[in-house]
């Protein structure tokens, strides 16, 4: 049971039913609601997905969620300064295996990559970091390793 608003409380949904199940394994997923100390992110392969990616990409869950923890946000509509501070604190305090930025091809979405790159640098950690760019029709256009 959680106290206060359930959207802000870390809860663990039901475990996957089998090895092919790719449902969410944690809550919340919205960047603004995830705490900077989130037990479900410990030693995780973190997917930071721009909001539109899940709607643009057929098979989003199967292609991108398997074996990853996810947080979502919009680099155009949300405050990039807030994101930078939040991710810097998160990356500093939480051991992660890897960070993957999944973003749309539109220029404004590039802000998510810039924020994550800078936050990793400010954390002082060597966290592997990849970027996946999705087209507006849902196809993967480019995959790049930024920090290996």
Buried (B, 14 or more C-beta within 10 A) or exposed (E): EEEEEEEBBBEEEEEEEEEEEBEBBBBBBBBBBBBBEBEBBEEBBBBBBBBBBBEBBEEBBEBBBBEBBBBBBBBBEBEBEEBBBBBBBBBBEBEBEBBBBBBBBBEEBBBBBBBBBBBBBBBEBEBBBBBBBBBEEBEEEEEEEBBE
